[in-house]
Amino acid sequence: MEKSVVVKASSVDLAVEKALAELGAERDRVQVEVLAKGGLFQRAEVRVTLKETVADAAAEFVNGVLSAMRLSSRAEAEERDGEIVLDIEGQDSGAAIGYRGEVLDAIQFLTRTYINQEKNSSAKIVVDCENYRAKRRDTLVALANRLAEKAYRTRRKVSLEPMNPFERRIIHSALADSEIAETHSEGEDAARHIVIVPKGVELREDRPRGNRRDGRRGDGRRENRRERGNDAKGDGRRRERAPRAEEEEVPDGREYRGYYTDDFVKADAPKSGPPKFKSFGGNRKR
């Protein structure tokens, strides 16, 4: 939003100087409109309007986003090394950052899109909050070095989780001059990630690992102990179980008391077994 002031003075130049002091701006950042040139018994009057810069437009947009999110934080714009840095400060800084900076990245993406389309500017916009970008950079550099050592030690490739382009560039830059590992990106869109490959060693082939829950072994074959029969030695040869004995015909007047045929006895024969006793207490005469 443009800001302007109307100032009267004895001359136009003096009125402009007073307006610049009131706005706290340089001459090249304002637009001057002379309302009255002044003269004998008449004072000069000017309207000085502060030109909106790309940084101001970006800060205004970010503050609008924060207000829509109902956050009490506010952003201040500053130009650093050819970049427009919007630093968010306030009590709700954690909500403005989000998990691993996801909210901060989203605000930055929206701000860049707005400046590019609405203000027709290709300025580089960086949205930061409590120096989160620098802290995240240090974390990613340490992670890259640690995983590079792991890849070299194990002689295996190491795949990182998907990252945004800003974080992938940090990983690539951290290992650009590494003597033990190199990096490249794989995947598309949201699944794009970095793969760290060890240098100067022969890569090991990863053996397929079976999932014990689905009953498969490492070679992909399903392991079913019931189908192996009575393979007690575990030599891989299938052994069939012993067939069950077929039911034999019971002779007339006899009943079955065992597994073998000799166990067929007369139905009226006394049954063998321990003697049975009546329960004590209930039927006992006193």
ABEGO torsion letter per residue (X at the ends): XBBBBBBBBABAAAAAAAAAAAAGBBAAABBBBBABAEEBGBBBBBBBBBBBBAAAAAAAAAAAAAAAAGBABBBBBBBBGGBBBBBBBEAAAAAAAEBGGAAAAAAAAAAAAAAAAAAGBABBBBBBBGGAAAAAAAAAAAAAAAAAAAAAAAGBBBBBBBBBAAAAAAAAAAAAABAABBBBBBEBEAABBBBBBBBGBBBBBBBBBBBAAAGBBAAGBBBBAAAAEABAAGAGBBBBBBBBBBBBBBBBGBBBABABAAABBBAABBBBEBBBBBBBGAABBX
